[in-house]
Amino acid sequence: MREATPDLRAEQRRAGMWRNRFLALLDRTPVPTAICQLDGTITVANPAFAETLRTRPSQLRDRHVLDFFQAKVRRDYEKLVAGLKSGGRARLVIAVQFAGGTGELTVQAVSDDDGSGLLMTLRTTPVPTDVQLSDRESEILRLIAGGATSAAVAAQLGITGDGVNYHLTRMSDRFGVPNRTALVARAYSLGLLDPTSWPPH
């Protein structure tokens, strides 16, 4: 193997220096940011990104981004994958749900001398602090928190199962949570359910 020329070694040092500067800047930026391979495997994530997902940057490395995020609109994710497969470089904003809430994941393909990858930034939906519930919503939330199924809630309240699910979806969107389990947890954290009583009220 031929030895690297002085010019090549100098270029490699410069590239290494700029990479280190970029990683230092990435670590300090408050915007949740990650870099992934084109297949969605996370190569580096900053502390803000990891904190949003309630983990550490080292725990994200080599994990697939879909292990943590679910696209609210599946065709958005499929559109992104199709665009990347055809060589597209468009920026796409996808509404996502994750364990800590909901938000928008901005995904853009980027290229350098080492190939192509994905730059991802996350903007979270603010958690509401003053949520007003109707009497019907409060009753549904109380019953769900007590372990009742949608069908059981519907039978007890004299409404349809679809009606129960409609209310749960609306409350989940307002609370910025992905599912009924997270909805109940958020309701307790906001003081909408009393943690000292059972069944919940």
matplotlib code that plots the C-alpha trace (Angstrom):
import matplotlib.pyplot as plt

x = [0.0, 1.4, 2.1, -0.2, 1.3, 1.9, -0.9, -3.3, -2.3, -2.9, -6.3, -7.2, -6.2, -8.3, -11.3, -10.9, -10.7, -13.9, -15.7, -14.7, -15.9, -19.2, -19.7, -18.9, -21.4, -24.0, -23.6, -24.2, -27.2, -30.5, -32.4, -32.9, -30.8, -29.6, -27.7, -28.8, -27.8, -30.1, -31.8, -32.7, -30.0, -28.9, -25.2, -25.0, -27.6, -27.1, -28.1, -31.2, -32.5, -31.7, -33.3, -36.5, -36.6, -35.8, -32.5, -28.8, -27.0, -25.0, -28.3, -29.5, -26.4, -27.0, -30.7, -33.3, -35.2, -38.5, -37.7, -38.6, -40.9, -44.2, -45.3, -48.8, -49.5, -48.0, -47.9, -45.5, -43.0, -43.5, -43.2, -39.8, -38.5, -39.7, -38.0, -34.7, -34.8, -35.2, -32.2, -34.3, -32.9, -36.1, -36.7, -39.7, -41.5, -43.3, -45.8, -44.7, -45.6, -43.1, -43.0, -42.6, -45.3, -45.8, -44.0, -42.6, -39.5, -37.8, -35.8, -33.3, -30.9, -27.3, -24.2, -20.5, -17.4, -18.3, -21.7, -25.3, -27.1, -30.2, -30.2, -33.1, -34.3, -37.3, -39.7, -41.9, -45.5, -45.8, -47.4, -50.6, -50.7, -54.3, -56.6, -60.3, -62.3, -66.1, -68.1, -68.3, -64.5, -63.8, -66.0, -64.4, -60.9, -61.8, -63.2, -60.3, -57.8, -59.7, -58.9, -62.2, -62.1, -63.7, -66.6, -67.1, -67.1, -69.5, -71.9, -71.7, -72.2, -74.8, -72.7, -71.0, -67.5, -66.6, -67.9, -65.5, -62.6, -63.4, -63.2, -60.0, -58.4, -59.4, -58.0, -54.8, -54.3, -54.9, -52.6, -49.9, -49.7, -49.6, -52.1, -54.5, -51.8, -49.8, -53.1, -53.9, -50.3, -50.5, -53.9, -52.3, -49.4, -51.7, -53.8, -56.9, -57.0, -56.5, -53.6, -54.7, -58.1, -59.2, -61.1, -59.8, -61.8]
y = [0.0, 3.4, 5.9, 9.0, 12.2, 15.2, 17.0, 14.1, 13.9, 17.7, 17.4, 14.5, 16.6, 19.5, 17.2, 15.7, 19.2, 20.3, 17.1, 17.7, 21.3, 20.2, 17.5, 20.0, 22.5, 19.7, 18.8, 22.4, 23.2, 23.3, 22.0, 18.2, 17.0, 13.6, 12.3, 9.0, 6.8, 6.7, 3.5, 5.4, 4.1, 6.8, 7.5, 10.5, 12.4, 15.5, 15.6, 17.6, 14.9, 12.2, 14.1, 14.5, 10.8, 10.3, 8.6, 9.3, 9.9, 6.7, 4.7, 6.0, 5.1, 2.3, 2.2, 2.8, 6.1, 4.2, 2.5, 5.9, 7.7, 6.8, 8.9, 10.2, 10.0, 6.8, 8.1, 10.9, 8.4, 6.3, 9.5, 10.2, 6.7, 6.7, 10.1, 8.9, 5.7, 7.8, 10.1, 13.0, 15.5, 17.3, 18.5, 16.9, 17.7, 14.7, 14.8, 12.2, 10.6, 9.4, 8.3, 11.8, 13.4, 14.6, 17.0, 17.5, 15.7, 17.6, 15.2, 16.3, 14.2, 15.6, 14.5, 14.7, 12.9, 9.9, 9.5, 10.5, 10.6, 12.2, 15.3, 15.2, 17.9, 17.6, 20.3, 19.1, 20.2, 22.2, 20.4, 22.1, 23.3, 24.6, 22.0, 22.2, 19.1, 18.7, 16.6, 13.8, 13.9, 13.9, 10.8, 9.0, 9.8, 8.6, 5.3, 4.7, 5.5, 2.8, 0.2, 0.2, -0.7, 1.6, -0.9, -0.9, 2.9, 3.1, 0.7, 2.6, 6.0, 5.0, 6.1, 4.2, 2.8, 5.1, 8.0, 7.0, 6.7, 10.1, 11.7, 9.9, 11.0, 14.6, 14.6, 12.9, 15.6, 18.4, 16.8, 16.1, 12.4, 9.4, 7.0, 6.4, 5.2, 8.4, 10.4, 9.0, 9.6, 13.2, 13.7, 12.7, 15.0, 17.9, 17.2, 16.3, 12.9, 12.4, 10.0, 9.4, 7.9, 4.6, 4.3, 7.5, 10.7]
z = [0.0, -1.0, 1.7, 1.8, 0.3, 2.5, 0.7, 1.3, 5.0, 5.3, 3.7, 6.0, 9.1, 7.8, 7.2, 10.7, 12.3, 10.6, 11.6, 15.2, 15.1, 13.6, 16.3, 19.0, 17.5, 17.2, 20.9, 21.9, 19.8, 21.6, 18.5, 18.7, 15.8, 14.5, 11.5, 10.0, 7.2, 4.2, 5.6, 8.8, 11.1, 13.5, 13.4, 15.8, 17.8, 20.0, 23.7, 22.9, 20.5, 23.1, 25.9, 23.9, 23.5, 27.2, 26.6, 26.1, 22.7, 23.0, 23.3, 20.0, 17.9, 15.4, 16.2, 13.4, 13.6, 13.3, 16.6, 18.2, 15.8, 14.2, 11.3, 11.9, 8.2, 6.9, 3.3, 4.4, 5.4, 2.3, 0.2, 1.8, 1.2, -2.4, -3.0, -1.5, -3.6, -6.8, -5.8, -4.6, -2.2, -1.1, 2.4, 4.0, 7.2, 8.8, 11.7, 14.2, 17.5, 20.0, 23.6, 24.9, 22.8, 19.3, 16.9, 13.4, 12.2, 9.4, 7.2, 4.5, 2.5, 2.6, 0.8, 1.5, 0.3, 2.4, 0.7, 1.5, 4.8, 6.5, 8.6, 11.0, 13.3, 15.7, 16.7, 19.5, 20.1, 23.3, 26.2, 27.3, 30.9, 31.0, 29.5, 30.0, 29.6, 29.0, 31.4, 28.8, 28.2, 32.0, 32.4, 29.5, 30.8, 34.3, 33.0, 30.7, 33.5, 35.6, 33.0, 31.0, 27.3, 24.7, 24.5, 28.2, 28.4, 25.5, 27.2, 30.5, 29.0, 26.4, 23.4, 20.5, 20.6, 17.8, 19.9, 22.7, 20.3, 18.8, 22.2, 23.0, 19.7, 20.3, 23.8, 22.7, 20.1, 22.5, 25.1, 22.5, 23.3, 20.9, 22.7, 25.6, 28.0, 27.5, 27.7, 31.2, 32.3, 31.1, 32.8, 36.1, 35.6, 34.9, 37.9, 35.9, 37.7, 41.4, 42.1, 45.6, 44.8, 43.2, 41.0, 39.4, 39.6]

ax = plt.figure().add_subplot(projection="3d")
ax.plot(x, y, z, "-o")
ax.set_aspect("equal")
plt.show()
